[in-house]
Amino acid sequence: MTRPIQASLDLQALKQNLSIVRQAAPHAGGKSERLRAWY
């Protein structure tokens, strides 16, 4: 069973990765826009 603290840390890391990807690839064009629509 996953510990809630570990799960929240994983979620935090995932959100951080998403924001990094958004900042790092604004020039990706349509692909980037689709990602923004998903999240």
N, C-alpha and C positions, 0 to 999 in steps of 0.2 A: 504493500500500500504506500502510495506516495505521500510524503509529509507535506502539509499545506505550505510551510515556509519554503521548501524546495520548489514547489509548484509556482509560488508567487515570484520567486527569484527567476525561474525559467521564463515566466511571462514577462517580467521586467526586461530580461535580456532580449527576448523576441521583439518587444516594442522598440528597444534601443536599436537593434539591428535594422528594423524597418525604417526608423527615422534616419539612420546613417545611409541606408540605400537611397532614400528619397533625396537626401542632400548631395550624395556623391554622384547621382546620375540624373540631373535635371535635363541633360542634353539628350537623353535616350528617346525623347519624342513620344510617339504614340504608346509605346510599351510602358513608359513611366506613367503616362496618364491613366492607362488601364489599371496599373497597380494602385494608383491613388483612388480610383473608383472602388476597387475591392476593399481597401482598408479604410 
